[in-house]
Amino acid sequence: MSKQRQQQRAKKRRQQQGQSATGSPATVAAVPVRSTEDAVPVPAGTRPDFRRILRSSSFRWSISLLLFGLFFLLLSQTIPHDYGFMELGFLFTLSVYDIVLAMLGLAVACAMAPRAADMRNIVLVFFCVLAGMLMFFDPIFQAIFASPLGDYLFLIAPGAVMLTGASLWLSGVWRQRAVMLAAGVVAFSMSLFIGLDDLGIGIFDFTVGTVLCSLWLVVAPALPLRRFRGPWLTIPSRIVGSWLVVIGIIVLASLYVPLPMKAPALPDPTMPDGGTPMELQIPDDGSAPTLNGEELPLDLLAPDDGTGIEDQSSQ
């Protein structure tokens, strides 16, 4: 009897273990059965919820930063006023068209960064290179100008534009590394424009305006665009990258096109003296006049009939 009881207890234990593994009938019946459509996950980022994004507070703050800069530019160009150095620095940054396009390319790269830390790293590299160059511009520029790189400084701006465009074609870790390198080159190129335009006098307000405008061009478009990030941004970013590469090539080619030289007009042989321009100068001290630098005798100015000029005081 003891063996039968042991066998019965062992059989009950096996049954209890099987029920706990598969779940009781009541538990299985309580789990709702999902349909086939609910079971298939929707790929993330392919269909962003625009209504939810537009209503979010983060999107409103980011778009407000972008609109504030545009509103400032509108007021600056429409209202007559005396320009301050900070405002002139802000507007000067926008006049460097190729570097502005490169900064907008960096903004697209920041929007596509997979993590917020990656975006902060791009902006931090850009700011550190720009601020460091402007703080110690004179000694750094003298060292660069004395080096072999000084003969090729004109290649930095188009190279920065092409590097930014090429980085948008990459993906994964390589894109992050290439974008950080492009951010440093773009900041270095922009610092050359700012430092050389400042005429060496180091106006602090002018420099602050240029730095603020540069950061605004990189960060302000990236923040609202980042709310819509996803795989669908890959093709538009590569289109923007292609445009930047082409623009960089055009800028680079324009540096080697010879400028038209304004030569003086050729003399007309049908005119007296072969069309050579004649310059007559009559001094106020009564000395002999000169024609093309040659002194003329005074007797040539006397009339041919010898009557002379009547004295107006006698009339």
FENNORTA-V900184 format. One record per pair of residues at least 24 apart in sequence whose C-alpha atoms are under 8 Angstrom apart, sorted by the first residue. I is the first residue (numbers start at 1). J is the second residue. D is the distance in Angstrom with one decimal. If there is no record, write none. Layout:
i: [I | I]
j: [J | J]
d: [D | D]
//
This chain:
i: [44 | 45 | 45 | 45 | 45 | 45 | 46 | 46 | 46 | 48 | 53 | 53 | 59 | 59 | 59 | 62 | 62 | 62 | 63 | 63 | 63 | 65 | 66 | 66 | 66 | 69 | 85 | 85 | 85 | 85 | 86 | 86 | 86 | 86 | 86 | 86 | 87 | 87 | 88 | 88 | 89 | 89 | 89 | 89 | 89 | 89 | 90 | 90 | 90 | 90 | 90 | 90 | 91 | 91 | 92 | 93 | 93 | 93 | 93 | 94 | 98 | 98 | 98 | 98 | 98 | 98 | 99 | 99 | 99 | 99 | 99 | 99 | 100 | 101 | 101 | 102 | 102 | 102 | 102 | 102 | 102 | 103 | 103 | 103 | 103 | 104 | 104 | 104 | 105 | 105 | 105 | 105 | 105 | 105 | 106 | 106 | 106 | 106 | 106 | 107 | 107 | 107 | 107 | 107 | 107 | 108 | 108 | 108 | 108 | 109 | 109 | 109 | 109 | 110 | 110 | 110 | 111 | 111 | 111 | 111 | 111 | 112 | 112 | 112 | 112 | 113 | 118 | 121 | 122 | 122 | 122 | 123 | 123 | 123 | 123 | 125 | 125 | 125 | 126 | 126 | 126 | 126 | 126 | 127 | 127 | 129 | 129 | 129 | 130 | 130 | 130 | 130 | 130 | 130 | 131 | 133 | 133 | 134 | 134 | 134 | 134 | 137 | 138 | 155 | 156 | 156 | 157 | 157 | 157 | 158 | 158 | 158 | 158 | 159 | 160 | 160 | 160 | 160 | 161 | 161 | 161 | 161 | 161 | 162 | 162 | 162 | 162 | 162 | 162 | 163 | 164 | 164 | 164 | 165 | 165 | 165 | 165 | 165 | 165 | 165 | 166 | 166 | 166 | 167 | 168 | 168 | 168 | 168 | 169 | 169 | 169]
j: [230 | 228 | 229 | 230 | 231 | 232 | 230 | 231 | 232 | 228 | 227 | 228 | 223 | 224 | 227 | 220 | 223 | 224 | 220 | 223 | 224 | 220 | 216 | 220 | 221 | 216 | 203 | 205 | 206 | 209 | 205 | 206 | 207 | 208 | 209 | 210 | 206 | 209 | 206 | 209 | 205 | 206 | 207 | 208 | 209 | 210 | 206 | 209 | 210 | 211 | 212 | 213 | 210 | 213 | 210 | 194 | 210 | 213 | 214 | 213 | 157 | 158 | 161 | 247 | 248 | 251 | 157 | 160 | 161 | 186 | 189 | 190 | 217 | 161 | 244 | 160 | 161 | 164 | 165 | 186 | 244 | 186 | 214 | 217 | 218 | 217 | 218 | 221 | 164 | 165 | 168 | 240 | 241 | 244 | 164 | 179 | 182 | 183 | 218 | 217 | 218 | 219 | 220 | 221 | 222 | 221 | 222 | 225 | 237 | 168 | 179 | 222 | 237 | 219 | 222 | 226 | 222 | 223 | 225 | 226 | 229 | 226 | 229 | 230 | 233 | 176 | 176 | 180 | 179 | 180 | 183 | 183 | 215 | 218 | 219 | 180 | 183 | 184 | 180 | 183 | 184 | 186 | 187 | 187 | 215 | 184 | 187 | 188 | 184 | 187 | 188 | 190 | 191 | 211 | 211 | 188 | 191 | 191 | 194 | 195 | 207 | 195 | 200 | 252 | 185 | 189 | 186 | 189 | 190 | 248 | 249 | 251 | 252 | 248 | 185 | 186 | 189 | 248 | 186 | 244 | 245 | 247 | 248 | 244 | 245 | 246 | 247 | 248 | 249 | 245 | 241 | 244 | 245 | 238 | 240 | 241 | 242 | 243 | 244 | 245 | 241 | 242 | 245 | 241 | 237 | 238 | 240 | 241 | 237 | 238 | 241]
d: [7.1 | 7.7 | 6.8 | 4.2 | 5.9 | 6.9 | 6.6 | 6.4 | 6.0 | 6.6 | 6.8 | 7.8 | 7.7 | 5.7 | 6.9 | 6.8 | 5.4 | 5.3 | 7.6 | 7.6 | 5.7 | 6.0 | 7.8 | 5.0 | 6.4 | 7.7 | 7.8 | 5.5 | 4.7 | 7.6 | 4.7 | 4.6 | 7.3 | 6.4 | 4.4 | 7.6 | 7.4 | 6.1 | 6.5 | 7.2 | 7.6 | 4.5 | 6.3 | 7.3 | 4.5 | 4.6 | 7.7 | 4.5 | 4.8 | 7.8 | 7.1 | 5.2 | 7.8 | 7.9 | 7.0 | 8.0 | 5.6 | 6.6 | 6.9 | 7.9 | 7.4 | 7.4 | 6.8 | 7.7 | 7.6 | 8.0 | 6.8 | 7.7 | 6.7 | 6.8 | 7.7 | 6.8 | 7.4 | 7.4 | 7.3 | 7.0 | 5.0 | 6.1 | 7.7 | 7.0 | 7.1 | 7.3 | 7.5 | 6.1 | 5.5 | 6.3 | 6.0 | 7.5 | 6.3 | 6.8 | 7.9 | 7.1 | 7.2 | 7.7 | 6.8 | 7.1 | 8.0 | 6.9 | 6.1 | 7.3 | 4.6 | 6.2 | 7.9 | 6.0 | 4.7 | 7.7 | 6.0 | 7.7 | 6.8 | 6.6 | 7.0 | 8.0 | 7.8 | 7.9 | 5.8 | 7.6 | 4.8 | 6.6 | 5.8 | 4.2 | 6.6 | 6.6 | 5.9 | 7.5 | 7.4 | 7.5 | 7.4 | 7.5 | 7.1 | 5.3 | 6.6 | 7.7 | 7.8 | 7.5 | 7.6 | 6.7 | 6.5 | 6.0 | 7.9 | 5.0 | 5.4 | 7.6 | 5.5 | 7.3 | 7.4 | 5.9 | 5.9 | 6.3 | 7.9 | 4.9 | 6.1 | 7.4 | 5.8 | 7.5 | 7.6 | 7.1 | 6.2 | 6.2 | 7.9 | 6.6 | 7.7 | 6.6 | 7.7 | 7.1 | 7.6 | 6.1 | 7.3 | 5.6 | 8.0 | 4.6 | 7.0 | 6.0 | 5.7 | 6.7 | 5.6 | 5.2 | 7.3 | 7.9 | 7.5 | 5.9 | 6.6 | 7.5 | 5.3 | 5.9 | 4.3 | 7.6 | 7.7 | 5.1 | 7.3 | 7.5 | 7.1 | 7.2 | 7.9 | 7.9 | 7.0 | 3.7 | 6.1 | 7.3 | 4.8 | 5.2 | 5.9 | 7.4 | 6.7 | 7.4 | 6.1 | 5.7 | 7.8 | 5.4 | 7.5 | 5.3 | 6.6]
//
